[in-house]
Structures are given as C-alpha cells and as structure tokens.
C-alpha cells in the first residue's frame, strides 16, 4: 500500500483540480456547453474511485495506479481542451491562447491511461526489456502525435481558433501526421498484443480475468456501432457519442476492478459465450435480411411489401438454427469448461438410459469432469435423516467440509462434499449436478429400493424365526405339560382295560376314550402351528373388553365392532395386549386408553397412557412392528418424558 498510495494521492489531487476546472467552465462566466459536458466528464472520477478500491483491497499490483492514470489522462486532457476553448469568449482564462493551440492536439493523451492499463493488467508488466520499452513508448507516442498536430494545425481546413507558432511546410504536413498516427497505432497494437499474449500464456485465473476485459470490449464495440447508427440517422447528433465515451470510461475500469477483486463473481465464460453468439447471430441475420431485401426488392419492385415480408421471413428462418450452431462454437471458445462438463454429463446420462453405464458411477464422472478427486455425493436417508454414500453406507460429513446441498422443488435429496470451494467451482458443481439429476435420482431410488427390500427380507426372517420359536415353545409345553398328562391318563386307562374281560362293555368304552385322548393330543399339536385367542370368536371388541377386564389398571376402552380378517383381528388383539404389558412394566401410569375404529378401509388402533414415558428401545415392539408391516400397515410410537406414551397402528382391514 505504501508504494501505491502516494501516486494515488497525487492522482486524486490532479483529478479534483481538473474536475473543478471543468465545473467552473460549465457553470462560470464562460458557460461552455452548460451542464451536459460536466455531467459527462463527471464519470471520469469512476476509474479513480475504483483505483482506490483496488489500492485498499489488493495493493500488491500496479492496476490501482493504472486506473488512477486513466482518470488523470481523461480529466486532465478534458481540462486542457476546455481551458483552450475559453479563448475568444467573454471570460477567457489566463494563457487561453496557448491552451487553445495545445488543446487542439492533446486528444491522444486520453489513451495513455488505457494503454498503461492494458500493459499492466492484471498482475504487472510482462517480463522482458521489450515490454519495459513498450511502457515507455506510451507517453512518447502521445507526445509525438501532439507535436505533429501542433506543427501541422495551421494547414487545417477550416483553420483552428488560434494559430500555432510552429508550422511545417505544407507539403510535409500530411506525411508528418501519417507518421505520428502510425507510431500511436503501433503502440496501441503492442499494448493489445500484451493482453492477448498474457491470455494465451496465463493460467486459468489469468484467463478468467482477461475475459472480463474482453466482455467490456465487446460492449464498447456495440456502443460504438450504436452511436454511429444513431448519428447517421440524425436522431441525437454528436451527443450520441457520449454513451460510447461513458462506456469506455466506466465499463473498462469496472471490468478491471471485478477481474482483480472478484474474478469469479459471475459466470463470465457463459456471459461471453452467449453475448458472442447473439452478436454473431444478429449480424448474420441482419446481413441475410439486407441481402434478401435487395434481391426480392429487385425482383418484386422496390416498393413491394411482399419483398420486405419475404426478407423478414428468411431472416427469421435462419435465426434460431444459426444461433444454436454459433452458440456451440462460441461455447467451445469462450466457455470451454462448461461446454466440456455439459457434454460429458450428457454422454453419461445417455449411457445410463441405454443401460451401458450404472447410475452409481455418477460420482466418478463428476470427479473427472470437475477435476476434483475429493468430491463425494451423499444422499439423504429418509428414515433416520442422515446421509449415506452411493453404496448405502452411513456417512457423517465433517464440520470443516465444504458442502453444497442438492435440492428438488420440495425436499433435500443429498449433499455434495467438495475438495475446493470457490464461487466459480460451486457454480460448476451446481451446473453438473443439475445436468446429472437423472442418474442421481435413479441412484437414490435404487438405494431406497435396496434398503426396502433388505428391510422386508429382515422382517420376513424375523417373523419366520418368531413363528418357529413360538411353535417350538408350544410343542415343548404341550410335550412336557398337557401332552404328558393326557398320555399318562391314556396309559392308566389302558392298564385298567387290561384288567377287564374283552367281552365286558366297559372294555370297548375305555378303548374309545383312549382313541379320543390320542385325537386330542393331535389337535393340540396342530394348534401349535397357528395359535389364536379363543375370545376372538366373539369379535374383536369383546376380546378387547375381556382383556381390559383382566388388566390391573383402569382401561378406557372405545372399540367399534369392525369386520376384519382373522389375521388383522389377532394382530390388533396382540398389539393392544403388548402395549398394555409395556405400560404395566415401564410407564408407572394410572390409566390406559384404548381406541379402535375403522376409517377408509383401515383399522386404526391407539393405545395411550398417562405415565412417565419410556424410550422406544424399552418398549419391545419389534415383533409387532414386523407383524403389522407384514400386513401392509404402519406402527408408530410417541413417547416424551412425563407426557406418557402413545402407540398407534393402522392396517388394511382386508389384509
């Protein structure tokens, strides 16, 4: 900052002095051009302000000083010209005669600041003696043009307001001016070539900075063409050039400031590509319109409206197809990275549609196209609200990770972890992710489907295991309990039968009794394969009433008589029974409420208590959840400390 600020202070003093002189000329006794010229020259302070901004934010380079130089060259040159114009007015300034001669020849000094800016943008002069010589030749070329104009102005037609004290012979004034202008043109070409060379040899950052300058140049060219058109049509006269001049003084410094401070602020590549495509398309369409108008006019007559309509029709026909083709070309030139990314993602999406590529490969594709080997795609896990990778493994992003959410219209579908997080990279990632939405969405759906299938498989295994375990327990209980008692009774009856005569009528009755006992044992064994509460024979509401009567706590039962399948009724019964058991074990409740009703072909069961609440892990409802899920229903448990627990289930009545 210490190297730049002295020059910035000096430039500020010069600019304020020149601006004050311009204000006095506009509103003082001379009244030159009123306030319009003063308003135009007021924008000359814009480069100075931008120079100060860069001097404070990025003082390491010479760009801030170059912008101040632009302001100095513009305002000081304007002040000299205005000073000279006071010659011959009612209030001439001191030395106005000399300044009138000098003011007619100093226009080339307006270019000095811009040429210096081109040579040092964006990081200083290019290395080498030639570029130092080019920088020194900038003011020398302006001086050469000024001296040549002073020496030849006496030969102008019409002659200037003040005659020059120095004059070359009349035959030489033309060659002298041509030579001087050739020197200035050569310096301009060298300065522009420095920008081109820096762009071609620079890194990606330098190229992005250079594109801001290219964009400003394109807008300035457009303003120049518009000023020519307006002037040629006689709509605004010489004032039409004011917009062009303001564009130069404002747009170039503004583009330089953005390039130095925030070169990745906007998608400059895309802006350039679209602008160039539209400009070329408009030029081609205008040429086609003019050519077709001339041809059709010659064939149909100059005053034919049909010829004009045909020209418009032909121009419209070629406009959109031409724009698409030109846009592809300009995209490869000005927006190469974006074009490559979109083309790569589009090719991958096509291969996914064709079945030749797996959608889960989208992460590797994005890593390659975005040149970010640390990029990771994470998908939202709906059940737990966390994130999983494309293989379905749970992942917790680190707090220091550079993240970018992936959203649809109504939900977050995932997260992108980036290795680098500049604004430009975020825009590129957002573009690539948007273009790759199909494989990402397919990956998310396939992952959810795999998880659902795995959960269904686990649920079926648990149900089968529970059923097998229950059968084994019943078989063991029957074998060790009731079956053994029945077998013992049968053996006693057989022993008593042997002591009787076979012809005794009691002998046959005992034989029938033993057979019935054997049938009873077989029936008990069959019951082990499908146990069902006997009270359900009278209906679900009756069975729940008997269950409530046996509960040690008061139960508020509201159960409609519903028509459901036996499986649904049994599941509802066991759900209520298990919920009551959990209340008695964990809740420390004083009352239980049971609600059973049918709505929209679904049986809804709600069991609520007024206890202390219990964590869902303590409620042991996994088996019931599986059983309800196997019937196509849902089961939820809500429990909060000191607010009780609510178990809710809904099952299709016809399951």
FINU-957752 format. One record per residue (C-alpha): residue number from 1; residue in three letters; x, y, z. Coordinates in steps of 0.001 Angstrom, whole numbers. Layout:
   num   residuo        px        py        pz
   NUM       ala         X         Y         Z
...
// end
This chain:
   num   residuo        px        py        pz
     1       unk         0         0         0
     2       unk      2858      2402       726
     3       unk      4089      2172     -2884
     4       unk       689      2913     -4397
     5       unk      -894      5453     -2121
     6       unk      1483      8395     -2836
     7       unk       703      8127     -6537
     8       unk     -2980      7668     -5733
     9       unk     -2951     10834     -3618
    10       unk     -1205     12814     -6352
    11       unk     -3626     11468     -8978
    12       unk     -6551     12401     -6748
    13       unk     -5281     15981     -6436
    14       unk     -4893     16273    -10222
    15       unk     -8333     14788    -10902
    16       unk    -10080     17018     -8372
    17       unk     -8309     20071     -9798
    18       unk     -9268     19155    -13356
    19       unk    -12825     18395    -12303
    20       unk    -13055     21758    -10554
    21       unk    -11845     23487    -13709
    22       unk    -14450     21658    -15771
    23       unk    -17170     22643    -13303
    24       unk    -16093     26293    -13425
    25       unk    -16076     26208    -17225
    26       unk    -19580     24723    -17310
    27       unk    -21210     26998    -14741
    28       unk    -18879     30039    -14640
    29       unk    -18867     33101    -16880
    30       unk    -17780     31121    -19977
    31       unk    -20812     28774    -19813
    32       unk    -19233     26202    -22104
    33       unk    -21803     23518    -23106
    34       unk    -23807     24090    -19932
    35       unk    -24003     21155    -17532
    36       unk    -24070     18362    -20135
    37       unk    -20308     18210    -20700
    38       unk    -19713     18500    -16977
    39       unk    -22049     15533    -16350
    40       unk    -20215     13502    -18977
    41       unk    -16811     14315    -17517
    42       unk    -18074     13530    -14031
    43       unk    -17801      9826    -14816
    44       unk    -14065     10377    -15179
    45       unk    -13887     10051    -11405
    46       unk    -15126      6441    -11637
    47       unk    -11687      4988    -12548
    48       unk    -10154      6947     -9668
    49       unk    -12666      5534     -7187
    50       unk    -12130      2005     -8477
    51       unk     -8374      2544     -8269
    52       unk     -8689      3478     -4602
    53       unk    -10827       384     -4000
    54       unk     -8161     -1868     -5506
    55       unk     -5392        15     -3678
    56       unk     -7073      -817      -372
    57       unk     -8219     -4369     -1160
    58       unk     -5387     -5634     -3405
    59       unk     -2447     -3224     -3179
    60       unk       239     -5623     -4407
    61       unk      -160     -4928     -8145
    62       unk        73     -1788    -10292
    63       unk     -3529     -1968    -11525
    64       unk     -4758       581     -8965
    65       unk     -2211      3129    -10162
    66       unk     -3083      2409    -13786
    67       unk     -6774      3073    -13107
    68       unk     -5851      6359    -11437
    69       unk     -3808      7108    -14545
    70       unk     -6909      6560    -16682
    71       unk     -8780      9151    -14633
    72       unk     -5848     11599    -14775
    73       unk     -5429     11278    -18535
    74       unk     -9150     11704    -19201
    75       unk     -9842     14628    -16852
    76       unk     -6567     16478    -17389
    77       unk     -6947     16275    -21176
    78       unk    -10540     17499    -20918
    79       unk     -9430     20368    -18655
    80       unk     -6763     21471    -21149
    81       unk     -9275     21358    -24009
    82       unk    -11851     23356    -22045
    83       unk     -9169     25850    -20970
    84       unk     -8316     26453    -24602
    85       unk    -11967     26839    -25545
    86       unk    -12257     29872    -23279
    87       unk    -10055     31729    -25787
    88       unk    -12208     34307    -27542
    89       unk    -15063     34124    -25033
    90       unk    -16290     36858    -22675
    91       unk    -14243     35403    -19801
    92       unk    -11030     33919    -21217
    93       unk     -8747     32176    -18752
    94       unk     -5088     33174    -18404
    95       unk     -2976     31623    -21146
    96       unk     -6067     30529    -23076
    97       unk     -4351     31313    -26398
    98       unk     -1560     28824    -25744
    99       unk     -4039     26303    -24337
   100       unk     -6213     26699    -27445
   101       unk     -3267     25516    -29557
   102       unk     -2367     22748    -27118
   103       unk     -5978     21710    -26528
   104       unk     -6468     21005    -30224
   105       unk     -3617     18484    -30131
   106       unk     -3821     16665    -26755
   107       unk     -6569     14160    -27564
   108       unk     -4027     11329    -27843
   109       unk     -3185     11715    -24136
   110       unk     -6619     10322    -23326
   111       unk     -5320      6950    -24493
   112       unk     -2228      6953    -22283
   113       unk     -4008      5708    -19161
   114       unk     -5838      2969    -21051
   115       unk     -2676      1779    -22801
   116       unk      -804      1614    -19495
   117       unk     -3738      -321    -18059
   118       unk     -3584     -2861    -20894
   119       unk       157     -3352    -20352
   120       unk       -36     -3975    -16591
   121       unk     -3378     -5796    -16307
   122       unk     -3834     -7950    -14282
   123       unk      -506     -8538    -12488
   124       unk      2063     -6057    -13808
   125       unk      4245     -5735    -16894
   126       unk      5237     -8851    -18721
   127       unk      8894     -9735    -18051
   128       unk     11471     -8574    -20563
   129       unk     13169     -5454    -21853
   130       unk     10762     -5168    -24774
   131       unk      7759     -4674    -22512
   132       unk      9543     -2045    -20440
   133       unk     10305      -261    -23698
   134       unk      6642      -605    -24721
   135       unk      5573      1045    -21452
   136       unk      7984      3925    -22031
   137       unk      6752      4367    -25601
   138       unk      3145      5015    -24482
   139       unk      3654      8650    -23362
   140       unk      6247      9166    -26111
   141       unk      3722      8177    -28799
   142       unk      1168     10612    -27353
   143       unk      3841     13311    -27292
   144       unk      4743     12585    -30928
   145       unk      1096     12960    -32006
   146       unk       706     16180    -30012
   147       unk      3861     17743    -31513
   148       unk      2842     16659    -35019
   149       unk      -627     18186    -34652
   150       unk       778     21446    -33253
   151       unk      3205     21637    -36194
   152       unk       543     20948    -38826
   153       unk     -2638     22556    -37484
   154       unk     -2104     25804    -39431
   155       unk     -2806     23828    -42605
   156       unk     -6214     22528    -41414
   157       unk     -9396     23482    -43238
   158       unk    -11111     25206    -41514
   159       unk     -8187     26695    -39590
   160       unk     -8111     26410    -35764
   161       unk     -9237     29219    -33460
   162       unk     -5628     30001    -32532
   163       unk     -2652     29739    -34842
   164       unk       312     27602    -33888
   165       unk      3677     29368    -33526
   166       unk      5350     26338    -35148
   167       unk      4427     25098    -38596
   168       unk      5929     22643    -41083
   169       unk      5874     23303    -44806
   170       unk      2542     22487    -46362
   171       unk      3796     19541    -48497
   172       unk      5065     17813    -45344
   173       unk      2078     18149    -43045
   174       unk       295     15076    -44430
   175       unk      3280     12685    -44147
   176       unk      4107     14048    -40687
   177       unk       605     13315    -39393
   178       unk       532      9873    -41011
   179       unk      3867      9003    -39410
   180       unk      2762     10263    -35987
   181       unk      -507      8361    -36125
   182       unk      1345      5235    -37297
   183       unk      3555      5469    -34188
   184       unk       476      5745    -31966
   185       unk     -1221      2867    -33778
   186       unk      1876       697    -33327
   187       unk      1889      1369    -29581
   188       unk     -1824       529    -29393
   189       unk     -1209     -2757    -31230
   190       unk      1680     -3629    -28907
   191       unk      -458     -2894    -25826
   192       unk     -3319     -5032    -27101
   193       unk      -908     -7818    -28069
   194       unk       308     -7834    -24463
   195       unk     -3204     -8661    -23299
   196       unk     -3530    -11398    -25936
   197       unk      -138    -12879    -25083
   198       unk      -869    -12830    -21379
   199       unk     -4210    -14550    -22011
   200       unk     -2671    -17299    -24124
   201       unk       244    -17990    -21768
   202       unk     -1513    -17381    -18457
   203       unk     -3062    -19800    -16031
   204       unk     -6807    -20308    -15600
   205       unk     -7138    -17394    -13170
   206       unk     -5403    -15018    -15578
   207       unk     -7641    -16141    -18413
   208       unk    -10783    -15616    -16383
   209       unk     -9566    -12128    -15500
   210       unk     -8869    -11425    -19157
   211       unk    -12384    -12464    -20130
   212       unk    -13805     -9593    -18110
   213       unk    -11776     -7224    -20266
   214       unk    -12998     -8977    -23404
   215       unk    -16603     -8572    -22242
   216       unk    -16087     -4844    -21669
   217       unk    -14504     -4528    -25129
   218       unk    -17492     -6262    -26737
   219       unk    -19931     -3893    -25028
   220       unk    -17841      -885    -26064
   221       unk    -17834     -2046    -29685
   222       unk    -21613     -2418    -29507
   223       unk    -21965      1093    -28069
   224       unk    -19703      2452    -30798
   225       unk    -21805       833    -33534
   226       unk    -24995      2152    -31938
   227       unk    -23549      5669    -31751
   228       unk    -22640      5513    -35455
   229       unk    -26146      4312    -36345
   230       unk    -27826      6991    -34223
   231       unk    -25587      9709    -35640
   232       unk    -26120      8562    -39236
   233       unk    -29886      8624    -38737
   234       unk    -29679     12127    -37283
   235       unk    -31539     11206    -34102
   236       unk    -29172     12665    -31485
   237       unk    -26327     14408    -33299
   238       unk    -22837     14391    -31786
   239       unk    -24294     13710    -28321
   240       unk    -24841     10124    -29469
   241       unk    -21130      9538    -28898
   242       unk    -21452     10410    -25213
   243       unk    -22789      6969    -24354
   244       unk    -19873      5411    -26177
   245       unk    -17359      7572    -24286
   246       unk    -19060      6926    -20951
   247       unk    -18973      3203    -21720
   248       unk    -15215      3360    -22245
   249       unk    -14550      5352    -19088
   250       unk    -16863      3232    -16896
   251       unk    -17008      -269    -18346
   252       unk    -13292      -920    -18812
   253       unk    -12291       190    -15282
   254       unk    -15276     -1641    -13804
   255       unk    -14331     -4835    -15650
   256       unk    -10742     -4477    -14471
   257       unk    -11834     -3954    -10857
   258       unk    -14096     -7002    -10905
   259       unk    -11377     -9089    -12561
   260       unk     -8824     -8146     -9891
   261       unk    -11049     -8346     -6821
   262       unk    -13752    -10907     -7702
   263       unk    -12894    -12583    -10969
   264       unk    -15265    -15481    -10180
   265       unk    -18197    -13272     -9198
   266       unk    -20332    -14232    -12209
   267       unk    -20245    -16837    -14951
   268       unk    -18122    -14620    -17183
   269       unk    -17454    -17522    -19570
   270       unk    -21146    -18090    -20139
   271       unk    -21861    -14362    -20457
   272       unk    -19150    -14061    -23096
   273       unk    -20339    -17139    -24944
   274       unk    -23983    -16056    -25026
   275       unk    -23111    -12471    -25933
   276       unk    -20827    -13507    -28770
   277       unk    -23408    -15990    -30053
   278       unk    -26184    -13395    -30104
   279       unk    -23949    -10744    -31632
   280       unk    -22807    -13032    -34447
   281       unk    -26326    -14322    -35000
   282       unk    -27710    -10793    -35156
   283       unk    -25016     -9760    -37613
   284       unk    -25642    -12773    -39850
   285       unk    -29407    -12334    -39641
   286       unk    -29076     -8637    -40472
   287       unk    -26888     -9486    -43447
   288       unk    -29349    -12111    -44617
   289       unk    -32209     -9662    -44195
   290       unk    -30413     -6952    -46158
   291       unk    -29357     -9331    -48943
   292       unk    -32802    -10898    -49257
   293       unk    -34448     -7456    -49180
   294       unk    -32235     -6283    -52011
   295       unk    -32782     -9428    -54093
   296       unk    -36535     -9621    -53518
   297       unk    -36855     -5868    -53991
   298       unk    -35171     -6093    -57376
   299       unk    -37425     -8976    -58382
   300       unk    -40728     -7697    -56966
   301       unk    -40152     -3969    -57081
   302       unk    -38589     -1546    -54654
   303       unk    -41907      -608    -53059
   304       unk    -43205     -4154    -52708
   305       unk    -44328     -5090    -49200
   306       unk    -44116     -8718    -50211
   307       unk    -40370     -8307    -50709
   308       unk    -39970     -6843    -47221
   309       unk    -42093     -9592    -45698
   310       unk    -40104    -12241    -47529
   311       unk    -36850    -10776    -46261
   312       unk    -38144    -10840    -42678
   313       unk    -39341    -14428    -43162
   314       unk    -35983    -15612    -44487
   315       unk    -34097    -13888    -41680
   316       unk    -36377    -15493    -39088
   317       unk    -35911    -18939    -40650
   318       unk    -32130    -18855    -40280
   319       unk    -32091    -17070    -36899
   320       unk    -32663    -19860    -34353
   321       unk    -30844    -22737    -36134
   322       unk    -27930    -20409    -36755
   323       unk    -27913    -19287    -33112
   324       unk    -27746    -22873    -31835
   325       unk    -24795    -23689    -34070
   326       unk    -22966    -20452    -33326
   327       unk    -23618    -20919    -29612
   328       unk    -21944    -24325    -29696
   329       unk    -18910    -22803    -31403
   330       unk    -18664    -19798    -29058
   331       unk    -19169    -22112    -26096
   332       unk    -16120    -24145    -27088
   333       unk    -14100    -20922    -27446
   334       unk    -15231    -18755    -24526
   335       unk    -16816    -21292    -22173
   336       unk    -14779    -24404    -22776
   337       unk    -15041    -25840    -19245
   338       unk    -18805    -25528    -19091
   339       unk    -19203    -26987    -22575
   340       unk    -16988    -29965    -21696
   341       unk    -18847    -30580    -18424
   342       unk    -22283    -30484    -20038
   343       unk    -21161    -32697    -22924
   344       unk    -19591    -35232    -20539
   345       unk    -22634    -35378    -18290
   346       unk    -24999    -35621    -21278
   347       unk    -22994    -38538    -22662
   348       unk    -23102    -40287    -19284
   349       unk    -26871    -39735    -18977
   350       unk    -27353    -41224    -22451
   351       unk    -25311    -44276    -21456
   352       unk    -27380    -44673    -18291
   353       unk    -30563    -44551    -20385
   354       unk    -29112    -47135    -22767
   355       unk    -28149    -49416    -19884
   356       unk    -24424    -49342    -20710
   357       unk    -23491    -47426    -17543
   358       unk    -24540    -47742    -13928
   359       unk    -26082    -44599    -12405
   360       unk    -23946    -45069     -9278
   361       unk    -20916    -44160    -11418
   362       unk    -22084    -40532    -11407
   363       unk    -19661    -39657     -8597
   364       unk    -16615    -40787    -10594
   365       unk    -17896    -38960    -13676
   366       unk    -18317    -35713    -11737
   367       unk    -14875    -36085    -10162
   368       unk    -13275    -36404    -13580
   369       unk    -15236    -33596    -15254
   370       unk    -14847    -31148    -12348
   371       unk    -11214    -32113    -11676
   372       unk    -11974    -32695     -8002
   373       unk    -10881    -36169     -6802
   374       unk    -12201    -35381     -3309
   375       unk    -15782    -34773     -4470
   376       unk    -18289    -37038     -2692
   377       unk    -22017    -37409     -3354
   378       unk    -24131    -38123      -288
   379       unk    -27835    -38960      -408
   380       unk    -30392    -38196      2277
   381       unk    -31525    -41232      4249
   382       unk    -35261    -40745      4727
   383       unk    -35768    -42962      7785
   384       unk    -33106    -41534     10096
   385       unk    -32465    -38165      8430
   386       unk    -28733    -38793      7985
   387       unk    -26606    -39236      4864
   388       unk    -25404    -42305      3012
   389       unk    -22986    -42691       129
   390       unk    -23873    -44290     -3188
   391       unk    -23127    -47734     -1723
   392       unk    -25626    -47205      1086
   393       unk    -23082    -46785      3893
   394       unk    -23841    -44230      6586
   395       unk    -21618    -41125      6369
   396       unk    -21366    -38156      8734
   397       unk    -19851    -35079      6996
   398       unk    -17049    -33399      8931
   399       unk    -17788    -29930     10272
   400       unk    -14935    -28445      8224
   401       unk    -16176    -29976      4969
   402       unk    -17054    -27735      2029
   403       unk    -20646    -28704      1333
   404       unk    -23316    -27829     -1195
   405       unk    -26894    -29120      -774
   406       unk    -28805    -30880     -3531
   407       unk    -32487    -29943     -3560
   408       unk    -35606    -30690     -5515
   409       unk    -38682    -28492     -5511
   410       unk    -39879    -29725     -2116
   411       unk    -37081    -31625      -376
   412       unk    -33351    -32022       191
   413       unk    -32125    -35095     -1636
   414       unk    -28471    -35011      -695
   415       unk    -25219    -33200      -209
   416       unk    -22069    -32661     -2258
   417       unk    -18716    -32585      -443
   418       unk    -16125    -30542     -2347
   419       unk    -12369    -30548     -2213
   420       unk    -12219    -26874     -3230
   421       unk    -14947    -24316     -2669
   422       unk    -14558    -21152     -4767
   423       unk    -17676    -19424     -6048
   424       unk    -16867    -20461     -9615
   425       unk    -16401    -24098     -8577
   426       unk    -19715    -24054     -6730
   427       unk    -21444    -22801     -9868
   428       unk    -19776    -25502    -11931
   429       unk    -20777    -28184     -9412
   430       unk    -24348    -26882     -9326
   431       unk    -24450    -26981    -13132
   432       unk    -23039    -30508    -13311
   433       unk    -25325    -31835    -10566
   434       unk    -28352    -30292    -12271
   435       unk    -27409    -31905    -15579
   436       unk    -26791    -35249    -13814
   437       unk    -30093    -35153    -11912
   438       unk    -31411    -38273    -13676
   439       unk    -28615    -40696    -12627
   440       unk    -28509    -39136     -9145
   441       unk    -32257    -39613     -8722
   442       unk    -32082    -43145    -10108
   443       unk    -29250    -43936     -7686
   444       unk    -31306    -42569     -4796
   445       unk    -34372    -44591     -5804
   446       unk    -32336    -47762     -6297
   447       unk    -30688    -47272     -2936
   448       unk    -34062    -46789     -1282
   449       unk    -35405    -49861     -3056
   450       unk    -32441    -51969     -1948
   451       unk    -32919    -50801      1622
   452       unk    -36642    -51516      1481
   453       unk    -36021    -54987        96
   454       unk    -33407    -55631      2776
   455       unk    -35780    -54468      5487
   456       unk    -38572    -56605      4062
   457       unk    -36268    -59600      3940
   458       unk    -35147    -58997      7526
   459       unk    -38761    -58580      8599
   460       unk    -39762    -61863      6986
   461       unk    -36829    -63628      8585
   462       unk    -37756    -62268     11991
   463       unk    -41382    -63291     11514
   464       unk    -40402    -66786     10439
   465       unk    -37938    -67079     13312
   466       unk    -40548    -65871     15787
   467       unk    -43116    -68304     14402
   468       unk    -40685    -71213     14566
   469       unk    -39648    -70279     18091
   470       unk    -43298    -69998     19143
   471       unk    -44118    -73384     17659
   472       unk    -41148    -74927     19422
   473       unk    -42228    -73384     22725
   474       unk    -45796    -74615     22283
   475       unk    -44619    -78040     21251
   476       unk    -42337    -78184     24270
   477       unk    -45127    -77010     26566
   478       unk    -47540    -79497     25062
   479       unk    -44984    -82284     25219
   480       unk    -43870    -81568     28752
   481       unk    -47275    -80469     30091
   482       unk    -50709    -81254     28711
   483       unk    -49498    -83972     26335
   484       unk    -47710    -85827     29109
   485       unk    -50774    -85604     31362
   486       unk    -53001    -86877     28594
   487       unk    -50588    -89699     27797
   488       unk    -50431    -90643     31463
   489       unk    -54223    -90741     31595
   490       unk    -54258    -92906     28495
   491       unk    -51740    -95319     29996
   492       unk    -53818    -95584     33169
   493       unk    -56893    -96289     31099
   494       unk    -55032    -98967     29129
   495       unk    -53848   -100548     32387
   496       unk    -57399   -100622     33693
   497       unk    -58586   -102010     30349
   498       unk    -56211   -104954     30578
   499       unk    -57762   -105992     33880
   500       unk    -61166   -106284     32230
   501       unk    -62579   -109071     30176
   502       unk    -62593   -108180     26446
   503       unk    -66250   -109044     26322
   504       unk    -67003   -106530     29059
   505       unk    -68878   -103449     27634
   506       unk    -66586   -101189     29663
   507       unk    -63622   -102567     27712
   508       unk    -64925   -101036     24471
   509       unk    -65727    -97724     26171
   510       unk    -62195    -97468     27552
   511       unk    -60812    -98186     24091
   512       unk    -62875    -95309     22660
   513       unk    -61704    -92984     25442
   514       unk    -58049    -93713     24700
   515       unk    -58638    -93044     20997
   516       unk    -60201    -89685     21836
   517       unk    -57247    -88807     24015
   518       unk    -54936    -89539     21086
   519       unk    -57072    -87304     18855
   520       unk    -56890    -84548     21475
   521       unk    -53101    -84755     21568
   522       unk    -53018    -84450     17771
   523       unk    -55339    -81444     17916
   524       unk    -53088    -79747     20451
   525       unk    -50114    -80323     18183
   526       unk    -51998    -78717     15283
   527       unk    -52800    -75681     17414
   528       unk    -49072    -75065     17800
   529       unk    -48958    -74077     14128
   530       unk    -51486    -71252     14482
   531       unk    -52399    -70052     17932
   532       unk    -55410    -67749     18220
   533       unk    -57178    -66382     21323
   534       unk    -60463    -68137     21799
   535       unk    -62193    -64906     22839
   536       unk    -61814    -63591     19273
   537       unk    -64569    -65959     18246
   538       unk    -66999    -63435     19760
   539       unk    -65440    -60458     17956
   540       unk    -62517    -58110     18440
   541       unk    -64361    -55642     20665
   542       unk    -65499    -58445     23010
   543       unk    -61984    -59898     23165
   544       unk    -60509    -56484     23969
   545       unk    -63171    -55976     26651
   546       unk    -62180    -59215     28369
   547       unk    -58522    -58231     28043
   548       unk    -59269    -54869     29677
   549       unk    -61150    -56550     32499
   550       unk    -58087    -58607     33350
   551       unk    -55778    -55532     33427
   552       unk    -54730    -54285     36853
   553       unk    -55131    -50623     35765
   554       unk    -58369    -48846     34759
   555       unk    -58825    -49031     30976
   556       unk    -60932    -46606     28920
   557       unk    -61948    -48812     26013
   558       unk    -63682    -47426     22943
   559       unk    -63775    -50203     20358
   560       unk    -66112    -50289     17388
   561       unk    -67328    -53601     16113
   562       unk    -65435    -53890     12851
   563       unk    -65298    -56507     10155
   564       unk    -61740    -57587      9505
   565       unk    -59856    -60694      8623
   566       unk    -58864    -63137     11387
   567       unk    -55216    -62176     10944
   568       unk    -55916    -58477     11394
   569       unk    -58099    -59132     14430
   570       unk    -55449    -61309     16040
   571       unk    -52733    -58776     15280
   572       unk    -54832    -55967     16766
   573       unk    -55508    -58053     19865
   574       unk    -51827    -58857     20429
   575       unk    -50873    -55230     19750
   576       unk    -53189    -53980     22489
   577       unk    -52082    -56748     24835
   578       unk    -48397    -56000     24286
   579       unk    -48943    -52243     24688
   580       unk    -50759    -52849     27989
   581       unk    -47930    -55049     29171
   582       unk    -45393    -52327     28403
   583       unk    -47491    -49795     30323
   584       unk    -47556    -52062     33362
   585       unk    -43801    -52685     33119
   586       unk    -42397    -49232     32341
   587       unk    -44929    -46400     32416
   588       unk    -45926    -46061     36109
   589       unk    -49300    -44967     34728
   590       unk    -52667    -44628     36464
   591       unk    -54916    -45152     33419
   592       unk    -54830    -46641     29952
   593       unk    -56899    -45528     26965
   594       unk    -57632    -47844     24027
   595       unk    -59305    -46627     20817
   596       unk    -60203    -48960     17942
   597       unk    -62100    -47741     14878
   598       unk    -62339    -48224     11138
   599       unk    -61680    -45437      8627
   600       unk    -61088    -45630      4882
   601       unk    -60893    -49438      4873
   602       unk    -58175    -49322      7531
   603       unk    -58312    -50443     11141
   604       unk    -56816    -47809     13441
   605       unk    -55638    -48742     16938
   606       unk    -54417    -46209     19518
   607       unk    -53167    -47113     22993
   608       unk    -52311    -44179     25283
   609       unk    -51198    -43962     28911
   610       unk    -50567    -41111     31335
   611       unk    -47269    -42455     32613
   612       unk    -43710    -41160     32723
   613       unk    -42885    -42136     29149
   614       unk    -40277    -44607     28046
   615       unk    -37620    -44714     25309
   616       unk    -38800    -46673     22237
   617       unk    -35887    -49092     22779
   618       unk    -37505    -50298     26024
   619       unk    -40911    -50997     24522
   620       unk    -40004    -54275     22757
   621       unk    -42413    -53771     19852
   622       unk    -40133    -55107     17105
   623       unk    -42120    -58303     16599
   624       unk    -45434    -56436     16498
   625       unk    -43962    -53828     14133
   626       unk    -42908    -56641     11810
   627       unk    -46293    -58289     12050
   628       unk    -48122    -55032     11326
   629       unk    -45700    -54263      8478
   630       unk    -46263    -57724      7029
   631       unk    -49971    -56850      6776
   632       unk    -49216    -53623      4882
   633       unk    -49739    -51433      7924
   634       unk    -47721    -48974      9967
   635       unk    -46900    -48701     13653
   636       unk    -45549    -45595     15387
   637       unk    -44573    -44959     18989
   638       unk    -44547    -41474     20527
   639       unk    -43098    -41074     23985
   640       unk    -41955    -37967     25844
   641       unk    -40771    -37610     29455
   642       unk    -43714    -37049     31837
   643       unk    -46149    -36985     28931
   644       unk    -46944    -40638     28564
   645       unk    -46645    -42954     25602
   646       unk    -48864    -43364     22569
   647       unk    -48789    -46446     20332
   648       unk    -50622    -46026     17022
   649       unk    -51178    -48587     14290
   650       unk    -53108    -48687     11039
   651       unk    -53743    -51838      8995
   652       unk    -55864    -52614      5947
   653       unk    -58977    -54385      7137
   654       unk    -58781    -56960      4390
   655       unk    -55154    -57992      4960
// end
